[in-house]
């Protein structure tokens, strides 16, 4: 289409279209035009430059300045004025171009958009999709930030140019045009194409005044920061002084409470009640209970007589484990962590059910054959400290001073005789008497046939562990002061004391009836005491701290468990020598022998059970 034809078409139009008005309002864009000229024409580049700067008067675009173009049309020159129709250039510009560059031959103006797009007056969306403009970033600024946009868009409502991310954020929050206040959505934005321009760094620090200004600004910032730091320092000092004062007050309160506690314990230990018999180290103090009944005392005597006669004639069963077999024991089954904070375990007579418990009063029964927890107990306050089986019934002790008995998962009875943590419990060989020891310096005996507490005996030290003699006539209790106290079960008399240094952590009687094994906190040896001599006859080095001890039924082996693993020491009656039969790197806090010593069961502090046996 020639310039004359396009000028005639614009004359028929009454004004710019709506789409044209949108573009005009958006920014003074430059419409890209192209010229075709002869390769030999020296004015080709000048004509292209002049054509690119011409404007579309039909859509109301203003030129940057007046220029002239010399156009070839039917072998003659035509003048086109920049503010008028497209293709008109001024006489001055034409003469200047002719004098400087020469005559432009066969130059044809091609408009950047098609004739059918202007004549059809399509909708704004269609026009915006089909028109692509080359935008110069220097010709427009974002109406919000006032800077040249990196991703420019134009509002179809107001025609203003915005940075895309800024206007989309504003529309999301307000839903309006930030300039005119009209309703605006993301669909009303027109994408404009512009060349990416790297923003130059603003010229600074190029003169002495600018340097002085920067120095002044930095000094002000430094002074303000120093002021803020002084304020924070003063506030921190005040908080520190308050914390130190509170800490000092807490220390004084704790010290006072410790003194009151020690005074109360001392007063309690000095309570005297007439005893029924003499004592090696003073009279025990029976402060509660009615004492053993005649029937219980008779049961204790009968049990002692029966077991003492058969014990010495007992032979080792033929299917019992040997020292050589123990040396081949390896972990054969490891459970998941059952109860965190576990401290003890007990294996029932069948060798399949393991009773254990942990912190927060949780306890349960684990089946070795089924490899899962088959029963759990609730309603117990405090951490479970010790467990044992009374036939098919489970007995638990806790840090809250409770002793609880469960039958088939339901609580049968509970005792709260101790004023503090119950350290350990022990079952009499007759199965009719239960003993518990605690940090209140007492041990308590319970009549299981009538489910009641029958006596409570106080000592002068915290008791940490307990064990009945295989015959059942004496009870050994370990204490916090390192003394092993031996009590007559029927009378409660302190029959003997075995003194050493260190808190007692575990006690276990040998089935031979004459040896007592003990372990102490911070020591790595097992002490073997001879009850006939009241003297220590052997120390067995284990190599780690010891938390639990247990003799096997034959009295040949003693198993020890600690944080470094499990060890089994064997005694040979023929050579009268000790030897280590088993050592396993399985940390444990409690240990128990399986049936016929064919397995060893241990539990770790996190509650995981480990079964050791031959593979």
C-alpha positions in Angstrom: 0.0 0.0 0.0 1.4 3.4 -1.0 1.6 6.4 1.2 -1.1 8.2 -0.9 -3.5 5.3 -0.5 -3.0 5.1 3.2 -3.5 8.9 3.5 -6.8 8.6 1.6 -7.9 5.8 4.0 -7.1 7.9 7.1 -9.1 10.8 5.7 -12.3 8.6 5.7 -11.8 7.8 9.4 -13.4 10.0 12.0 -10.8 9.4 14.6 -8.6 6.8 16.2 -10.0 3.4 17.3 -10.4 2.4 20.8 -7.3 0.2 20.5 -5.4 3.1 19.1 -6.5 5.3 21.9 -5.2 2.6 24.4 -1.8 2.6 22.7 -1.6 6.4 22.6 -2.4 6.6 26.3 0.1 3.9 27.1 3.3 5.7 26.0 4.7 7.5 22.9 5.9 4.3 21.2 7.9 4.2 18.0 6.4 2.3 15.2 9.0 0.2 13.3 9.0 0.8 9.6 11.1 -0.6 6.9 12.3 0.8 3.6 13.5 -1.1 0.6 16.1 0.7 -1.4 18.6 -0.1 -4.0 21.9 -1.6 -2.8 23.7 1.0 -4.9 21.7 3.9 -3.4 23.9 5.9 -1.0 20.9 7.4 0.8 19.4 4.0 1.8 20.5 4.1 5.4 19.4 7.7 5.8 16.0 6.9 4.4 15.6 4.0 6.8 16.5 6.2 9.7 14.0 8.8 8.7 11.3 6.3 8.1 11.8 4.7 11.5 11.2 8.1 13.1 8.0 8.9 11.2 4.8 8.6 13.1 1.3 7.2 12.5 -1.0 10.2 12.6 -4.0 7.9 12.3 -3.4 6.5 15.8 -2.4 9.8 17.3 1.3 9.2 17.8 3.6 12.3 18.1 7.0 12.3 16.5 10.0 13.1 18.5 11.0 15.9 16.0 10.2 17.0 12.5 12.2 15.2 9.8 12.0 14.9 6.0 12.1 11.9 3.8 12.5 11.7 0.1 10.2 9.1 -1.2 10.0 7.8 -4.8 6.5 7.6 -6.0 5.7 7.3 -9.8 9.1 8.8 -10.6 8.5 12.0 -8.6 9.2 13.4 -5.1 6.4 13.9 -2.6 6.6 15.9 0.5 5.3 14.6 3.8 4.8 16.5 6.9 5.5 14.7 10.2 2.4 15.9 12.1 0.2 15.1 9.1 -0.6 11.9 7.2 2.0 9.1 7.1 4.6 9.6 4.4 4.6 13.5 4.4 7.9 15.1 5.1 8.9 18.8 5.2 10.6 20.6 2.4 13.6 21.6 4.6 14.1 18.0 5.6 13.8 16.8 1.9 16.3 19.4 0.7 18.7 18.6 3.5 18.5 14.8 2.8 19.1 15.4 -0.9 22.1 17.6 -0.4 23.7 15.3 2.2 22.9 11.8 1.1 21.7 11.9 -2.4 18.6 10.9 -4.0 16.7 7.9 -2.5 15.5 5.6 -5.3 12.6 3.2 -5.2 11.9 3.7 -1.5 8.8 2.1 -0.3 7.2 2.6 3.2 5.9 -0.6 4.7 3.8 -0.2 7.7 4.4 -2.4 10.8 0.8 -3.6 10.9 -1.5 -4.8 8.1 -4.3 -2.8 6.4 -7.0 -5.3 7.4 -6.1 -4.8 11.1 -6.9 -1.1 10.9 -10.0 -1.4 8.8 -11.7 -4.2 10.7 -11.6 -2.3 14.0 -11.1 -5.5 16.0 -11.5 -5.8 19.8 -8.8 -4.6 22.1 -7.7 -8.2 23.0 -7.4 -9.2 19.3 -5.5 -6.0 18.4 -3.1 -6.4 21.4 -2.4 -10.0 20.5 -1.5 -9.2 16.9 0.4 -5.9 17.3 4.0 -6.2 18.5 5.8 -2.9 19.3 9.4 -2.3 19.9 9.5 -0.2 23.0 12.4 1.9 24.0 12.9 1.7 27.8 14.0 5.3 27.9 10.6 6.5 26.5 8.4 5.2 29.4 8.4 4.9 33.2 6.4 2.8 35.6 3.6 4.7 37.1 4.2 3.1 40.4 8.0 3.0 40.9 8.9 5.9 38.5 11.6 3.7 37.0 12.0 2.1 33.6 10.2 -1.3 33.9 12.0 -4.5 33.1 8.7 -6.3 32.2 6.5 -3.5 31.0 2.7 -3.9 30.7 0.0 -1.3 29.9 -3.4 -0.9 31.5 -6.2 -1.3 29.0 -8.3 0.9 31.4 -6.1 3.9 31.9 -3.3 3.4 29.4 -0.5 3.8 32.0 2.6 1.7 31.9 3.6 -0.4 34.9 6.2 -2.9 36.0 4.4 -6.3 35.8 5.3 -7.6 39.3 4.3 -4.3 40.9 0.9 -3.9 39.2 0.0 -7.6 39.7 0.8 -7.3 43.4 -1.3 -4.1 43.6 -4.2 -5.8 41.7 -4.1 -8.8 44.0 -4.4 -6.6 47.0 -6.7 -3.8 45.8 -8.3 -4.9 42.5 -8.0 -1.3 41.2 -5.9 0.8 38.9 -3.4 2.6 41.1 -3.6 5.8 39.1 -7.3 6.2 38.2 -8.9 3.9 40.9 -10.9 2.0 38.3 -11.6 -1.7 38.6 -8.7 -3.6 37.1 -7.8 -7.2 36.7 -4.8 -9.1 35.3 -6.7 -9.7 32.1 -6.8 -5.9 31.4 -3.0 -5.7 31.2 -1.3 -5.5 27.8 2.2 -7.0 27.5 4.7 -4.6 25.9 8.0 -5.8 24.4 11.2 -3.9 25.1 14.8 -4.6 24.9 16.6 -5.5 28.1 18.9 -2.7 29.2 21.4 -3.0 31.9 20.9 -0.1 34.2 24.1 2.0 34.6 25.4 2.5 38.1 24.7 6.1 39.2 27.8 8.2 39.2 28.8 8.7 42.8 31.9 9.6 44.7 33.2 11.6 41.7 33.8 14.8 43.7 34.8 16.0 47.1 31.3 17.1 48.0 29.9 13.7 47.2 32.6 12.0 49.2 31.9 14.3 52.2 28.2 13.5 51.9 28.9 9.8 52.0 31.2 10.2 54.9 28.6 12.2 56.8 26.0 9.5 56.1 28.3 6.7 57.3 29.2 8.7 60.4 25.5 9.2 61.2 24.8 5.5 60.7 27.7 4.5 62.9 26.7 6.9 65.6 23.1 5.6 65.5 24.4 2.0 65.6 26.6 2.7 68.6 23.7 4.3 70.4 21.6 1.2 69.8 24.4 -1.1 70.9 24.7 0.9 74.2 20.9 0.5 74.8 21.1 -3.2 74.1 24.1 -3.6 76.4 22.3 -1.8 79.2 19.2 -4.0 78.8 21.3 -7.2 78.7 23.1 -6.2 81.9 19.8 -5.6 83.6 18.5 -9.0 82.5 21.7 -10.7 83.6 21.6 -9.1 87.0 18.0 -10.3 87.4 18.9 -13.8 86.3 21.8 -13.9 88.7 19.6 -12.7 91.6 17.0 -15.4 90.8 19.7 -18.1 90.6 21.1 -17.0 93.9 17.6 -17.2 95.5 17.0 -20.6 94.0 20.3 -21.9 95.4 19.4 -20.7 98.8 16.0 -22.3 98.7 17.5 -25.6 97.5 20.1 -25.5 100.3 17.4 -24.9 102.9 15.2 -27.7 101.5 18.2 -30.1 101.6 18.9 -29.2 105.2 15.3 -29.8 106.1 15.2 -33.1 104.3 18.4 -34.3 106.0 17.0 -33.3 109.4 13.8 -35.1 108.7 15.7 -38.3 107.7 17.9 -38.1 110.7 14.9 -37.7 113.0 13.2 -40.6 111.3 16.2 -42.9 111.7 16.3 -42.1 115.4 12.8 -43.4 116.1 13.1 -46.3 118.4 10.6 -49.1 118.9 11.3 -52.2 121.0 12.6 -55.1 118.9 11.8 -58.7 119.3 15.5 -59.8 119.3 19.1 -58.8 119.6 21.0 -57.2 116.7 24.7 -57.0 115.7 24.5 -53.3 114.9 21.7 -51.9 116.9 18.0 -52.7 117.0 15.9 -52.4 113.9 13.0 -50.1 114.2 9.6 -51.6 113.5 7.4 -48.5 113.0 4.4 -49.9 111.3 2.5 -53.2 110.8 1.5 -56.1 113.0 4.5 -58.4 112.2 4.5 -61.7 110.5 1.5 -63.9 111.4 2.0 -67.3 112.9 1.0 -68.9 109.6 3.6 -66.9 107.6 6.3 -67.6 110.1 5.5 -71.3 109.9 5.7 -71.1 106.1 9.1 -69.5 106.3 10.4 -72.2 108.6 8.9 -75.0 106.5 10.4 -73.5 103.3 13.8 -73.3 104.9 13.8 -76.8 106.1 12.6 -78.3 102.9 14.9 -76.4 100.6 18.0 -76.7 102.8 17.7 -80.5 102.8 17.3 -80.8 99.0 19.7 -78.0 97.9 22.9 -79.8 98.8 21.8 -83.1 97.2 20.8 -81.3 94.0 22.6 -82.5 90.8 23.1 -80.5 87.6 20.4 -81.5 85.0 21.8 -83.4 82.0 20.3 -80.9 79.5 21.9 -77.9 81.3 24.1 -75.6 79.4 27.9 -76.0 79.7 30.7 -73.5 79.7 31.7 -74.5 76.2 28.1 -73.9 74.9 27.9 -70.6 76.6 30.9 -69.5 74.7 29.0 -69.9 71.5 26.0 -67.7 72.5 25.2 -64.9 70.0 22.2 -62.5 69.7 19.4 -64.5 68.1 16.5 -62.1 68.6 16.4 -58.3 69.2 13.1 -56.5 69.8 12.2 -53.0 69.0 12.4 -50.4 71.8 9.5 -51.2 74.0 9.6 -48.9 77.0 12.1 -46.1 77.3 13.9 -45.8 80.6 13.7 -49.6 81.3 15.6 -50.7 84.5 14.6 -54.3 85.0 13.1 -57.5 83.5 11.6 -60.8 84.7 11.2 -64.0 82.7 8.3 -66.3 83.6 8.6 -70.0 84.4 7.8 -71.0 80.8 10.7 -68.9 79.5 8.5 -67.2 76.9 7.0 -64.1 78.6 9.2 -61.2 79.6 7.9 -58.6 82.0 9.4 -55.1 81.9 8.6 -51.5 82.3 9.9 -48.0 81.7 9.4 -44.4 82.6 6.0 -42.6 82.9 4.5 -45.7 84.6 4.3 -47.9 81.4 4.9 -51.6 81.6 4.0 -54.7 79.6 4.6 -58.4 78.7 6.7 -59.4 75.6 6.3 -62.8 74.1 9.6 -64.3 72.7 7.8 -66.9 70.6 5.5 -64.2 69.0 8.1 -61.5 68.9 5.7 -58.8 70.1 4.1 -57.1 73.1 1.1 -59.1 74.1 0.0 -57.2 77.2 0.4 -53.8 78.7 -0.4 -52.2 82.1 -1.5 -48.7 82.9 -2.5 -46.6 85.8 1.0 -46.6 87.4 2.5 -43.3 88.5 6.2 -42.7 88.2 9.0 -44.7 86.5 9.0 -48.5 86.9 12.1 -49.5 89.0 11.7 -53.3 89.3 9.5 -56.1 88.2 8.9 -59.8 89.0 6.5 -62.6 88.4 4.3 -64.0 91.2 3.1 -67.1 89.4 1.1 -65.6 86.5 0.7 -62.3 88.2 2.9 -59.2 87.4 4.4 -57.2 90.3 5.8 -53.7 89.7 7.5 -51.1 91.8 7.8 -47.4 91.0 9.6 -44.2 91.9 6.4 -42.8 93.4 6.6 -45.3 96.3 4.0 -47.7 94.9 4.0 -51.5 94.6 1.4 -52.8 92.2 0.1 -56.3 91.5 -1.6 -57.1 88.2 -3.6 -60.2 87.2 -4.4 -60.7 83.5 -3.8 -57.0 82.8 -6.0 -55.7 85.6 -4.7 -54.3 88.9 -5.3 -56.7 91.7 -4.0 -54.5 94.6 -1.6 -51.7 95.2 0.5 -50.7 98.2 1.8 -47.2 99.1 3.9 -48.0 102.1 7.1 -46.2 101.1 7.7 -42.5 101.4 9.6 -42.2 98.2 11.2 -44.3 95.5 10.9 -48.1 95.8 14.3 -49.2 94.7 13.7 -53.0 94.4 11.4 -55.9 95.1 12.1 -59.6 95.9 9.9 -62.7 96.1 10.3 -65.2 98.9 11.0 -68.8 97.7 7.6 -69.9 99.3 5.8 -67.5 96.9 3.7 -66.1 99.8 5.9 -63.3 101.0 7.0 -60.2 99.1 9.7 -57.7 100.1 10.4 -54.1 98.9 13.2 -51.7 99.8 13.3 -47.9 99.3 15.1 -44.6 99.7 13.1 -44.0 102.9 15.6 -46.3 104.6 13.0 -49.1 105.2 12.1 -52.5 103.8 8.5 -53.8 103.8 7.2 -57.3 103.9 3.8 -58.1 102.3 1.6 -61.2 102.9 0.6 -62.3 99.4 -1.9 -64.8 100.7 -4.0 -62.1 102.3 -2.7 -59.2 100.1 -1.7 -56.9 102.9 1.4 -55.2 104.3 2.5 -56.9 107.5 5.7 -55.2 108.7 8.0 -52.3 107.9 11.6 -52.2 109.2 13.7 -48.9 109.2 17.4 -48.7 108.9 19.9 -45.8 109.0 20.6 -45.6 105.2 18.8 -45.6 101.9 18.3 -49.1 100.6 19.0 -49.7 96.9 18.5 -53.5 96.2 17.3 -56.7 97.9 17.5 -60.5 97.5 16.1 -63.5 99.4 18.3 -66.4 100.3 17.5 -69.6 98.4 16.2 -71.1 101.7 14.1 -68.0 102.4 15.2 -67.4 106.1 17.2 -64.3 105.5 16.9 -61.1 103.3 20.0 -59.2 102.1 19.5 -55.5 101.3 22.1 -53.3 99.7 22.4 -49.7 100.8 23.6 -46.4 99.6 26.4 -46.3 102.2 28.0 -49.4 100.8 26.9 -51.8 103.5 25.1 -55.1 102.8 22.5 -55.6 105.6 21.4 -59.2 106.3 18.0 -59.4 108.0 16.2 -62.3 109.7 12.9 -62.6 107.8 10.8 -63.8 110.7 12.0 -61.3 113.3 13.3 -58.4 111.3 16.6 -58.4 113.2 19.7 -57.1 111.4 21.6 -60.4 111.6 24.8 -59.4 109.9 26.5 -56.5 108.0 29.0 -56.9 105.1 30.9 -53.6 104.8 32.7 -52.2 101.8 32.9 -48.9 99.9 30.5 -47.8 97.2 26.8 -47.8 96.7 25.4 -51.3 96.1 23.8 -51.7 92.7 22.9 -55.4 92.6 22.8 -58.5 94.9 22.3 -62.2 94.0 22.4 -65.3 96.2 24.1 -68.5 94.8 22.0 -71.6 94.9 24.7 -73.2 97.0 23.4 -71.1 99.8 26.8 -69.9 101.0 27.8 -67.3 98.4 26.4 -63.8 97.8 27.4 -61.8 94.7 27.4 -58.0 94.9 28.3 -55.1 92.6 29.0 -51.5 93.4 28.5 -48.2 91.6 31.7 -47.0 89.8 33.4 -50.4 90.1 34.0 -53.1 87.4 34.3 -56.1 89.7 31.9 -58.7 91.1 32.4 -59.3 94.8 31.8 -62.9 96.1 31.0 -63.0 99.8 31.0 -66.2 101.9 28.1 -65.9 104.4 29.7 -68.5 106.7 32.8 -66.3 107.2 31.1 -62.9 106.6 34.1 -62.2 104.4 34.8 -61.4 100.7 36.6 -64.4 99.1 36.8 -63.4 95.4 36.6 -60.4 93.0 35.8 -61.1 89.4 36.9 -58.5 86.9 34.3 -57.7 84.3 35.8 -54.6 82.7 32.8 -52.3 82.9 30.3 -51.0 85.3 27.7 -53.5 86.5 23.9 -52.8 86.7 22.5 -56.3 87.2 23.7 -59.7 88.5 22.1 -63.2 88.5 23.3 -66.7 89.3 21.9 -69.6 87.4 19.9 -72.4 89.1 23.0 -74.7 89.5 25.3 -72.1 91.0 27.9 -72.7 88.2 27.5 -69.4 86.3 26.9 -65.8 87.3 25.8 -63.3 84.6 26.6 -59.6 84.8 25.1 -56.8 82.7 26.4 -53.3 82.2 26.7 -50.4 79.8 29.6 -52.1 78.0 28.0 -55.5 77.5 27.2 -58.8 79.1 29.7 -61.2 80.7 29.3 -64.7 82.2 31.8 -66.1 84.8 31.9 -69.9 85.4 33.0 -71.7 88.5 34.5 -75.2 88.3 34.0 -77.2 91.4 36.7 -79.7 90.4 39.4 -77.1 90.0 37.9 -74.5 92.2 38.8 -71.9 89.5 36.8 -69.1 87.8 36.8 -68.5 84.1 35.0 -66.3 81.6 32.6 -68.3 79.5 30.8 -65.5 77.6 31.3 -61.9 76.7 28.9 -60.0 74.4 29.0 -56.3 73.4 25.3 -55.9 74.2 24.7 -52.9 76.5 22.2 -53.8 79.2 20.7 -52.7 82.5 19.1 -56.0 83.5 19.7 -59.7 82.8 18.0 -63.0 83.3 18.7 -66.7 82.6 16.4 -68.7 80.3 15.2 -72.2 80.9 18.1 -74.7 81.5 20.5 -71.8 80.9 20.0 -72.4 77.1 19.5 -68.6 76.7 20.3 -65.3 78.3 17.8 -62.4 78.1 18.8 -58.7 78.6 17.3 -55.3 78.2 18.8 -52.0 77.3 18.0 -48.6 78.8 15.9 -47.6 75.7 13.8 -50.7 76.2 15.1 -53.1 73.5 15.2 -56.8 74.5 18.1 -59.1 73.3 18.0 -62.9 73.4 21.4 -64.6 73.4 21.6 -68.3 72.6 23.4 -70.9 70.5 23.0 -70.6 66.7 
